């Protein structure tokens, strides 16, 4: 699921909650949602966790080889 889809079906104020939880200003999250800015790769795992896996790292940044990164900690 894309971040925009997640926010569309979530409760009101979810973008504010998400931005606060990851420590960025709400307009930054808005830029990510609109595609004006790319989500930094280091933020993707936080977003995946906060969305309970509904928005995955692979969906946020398909250009990153997440399989390698996920397995590097083992």
C-alpha positions in Angstrom: 0.0 0.0 0.0 1.3 3.4 -0.8 1.6 6.0 1.9 -1.1 8.2 0.4 -3.5 5.2 0.4 -2.7 4.5 4.0 -3.4 8.1 5.1 -6.6 8.2 3.0 -8.1 5.2 4.9 -6.7 6.1 8.3 -8.3 8.2 11.0 -8.1 12.0 10.8 -4.8 13.3 12.2 -2.7 10.3 11.1 -0.3 12.4 9.1 0.4 14.5 12.2 0.8 11.4 14.4 3.2 9.8 11.9 5.3 12.9 11.5 5.5 13.4 15.3 6.4 9.7 15.8 9.3 9.8 13.4 10.4 13.3 14.4 9.9 15.3 11.2 7.7 18.3 10.4 4.3 17.5 8.9 5.0 19.3 5.7 7.9 16.9 5.1 5.5 13.9 5.3 3.1 15.8 2.9 6.0 16.1 0.4 6.6 12.4 0.7 3.0 11.6 0.1 2.7 13.9 -2.9 5.9 12.6 -4.4 7.6 16.0 -4.3 10.3 14.5 -2.2 11.5 10.9 -1.8 11.2 9.2 1.6 14.8 8.9 3.0 15.7 5.2 3.1 16.6 5.4 6.8 13.0 6.5 7.6 11.3 3.6 5.7 11.7 1.0 8.5 10.2 3.4 11.0 7.2 4.1 8.7 6.7 0.4 8.1 6.7 -0.3 11.8 4.3 2.6 12.6 1.9 1.5 9.9 2.0 -2.1 11.2 3.4 -3.3 7.9 0.6 -1.8 5.8 3.2 0.5 4.1 6.4 -1.4 3.4 9.9 -0.3 2.8 9.7 -1.8 -0.7 6.7 0.3 -1.5 8.2 3.5 -0.2 11.6 3.0 -1.9 11.6 0.3 -4.6 15.0 1.5 -5.7 16.6 0.1 -2.5 17.5 -3.5 -2.2 15.6 -4.2 1.1 16.2 -8.0 0.9 19.9 -7.4 1.4 19.4 -4.8 4.1 16.9 -6.9 6.0 19.2 -9.9 6.0 22.4 -8.0 6.9 21.4 -7.9 10.6 21.3 -11.6 10.9 
